[in-house]
Amino acid sequence: MKANSYSAAAKKSPSQFKAHPWHGVSLGEKWPEEVTSFIEVVPNDTVKYELDKETGLLKVDRPQAFSNIYPTLYGMLPQTYCGRRIGELCTRHTGLGEIQGDGDPLDICVLTEKIVPHGDILLTARPIGGFRLIDAGKADDKIIAVLLDDAMHGYWNDLQDCPPGVLKRLEHFFLTYKQMPEGREKTCWLAGNYDKKEAFRVIKLAHEDYLEHFA
């Protein structure tokens, strides 16, 4: 079901429909400083789950090939889309030639001390920075955030507040998480990280891309 058809049906009888996590949920009242996030994968998952764009349900994308697991809560931001604007921003910062957005919602990693047992949930997070990741030649940014009011990480205000070990763990994961046992060449490349101000910019551009794509 397309975004506009889902929205039209939900408005006619909202109590009969579960909100589509991508199209039926807002970014929140205080975005981009505080954003609603849909969590797909938690650190104890050994299977990569992903939002099925058609139904709004979680589906199995692939089992993790090796022993690596997601180091944080991982999901996506509603009403965002990595399209023309995200691709142009990545192109300007990397100088690698014309890069396109990957055509997916903007990804987010949420740091928290709490154990969250499963995905398919909404939470509020505060972005503090991000990674400019290029996957198979396309812009695939990862926003890094902290769970709102988290006792351990809630006071982190910018990416520089993260201990180097936390960032290195995240970097290593995203550079290796798509490697397969047969040794296929990895397709992910990290073009650098950025601070909170740039994270806000990326979120705003991804929302503009969403509005344009689903106009």
Buried (B, 14 or more C-beta within 10 A) or exposed (E): EEBEEBBEEBEEEEEEBEBBBBBBBEBBEEBBEBBBBBBBBBEEBEEBBBBBBEEBEBEEEEEBBEEEBBBBBBBBBBBBBBBBBBBBBBBEBBEEEEBBBBBBBBBBBBBBEEEBEEBBBBBBBBBBBBBBBBBEBBBBBBBBBBBBEBEEBBEBEEBEBBEEEBBEEBBEBBBEBBBEEEEEEEEBBBBEBBBBEBBBBBBBBBBBBBEEBBE
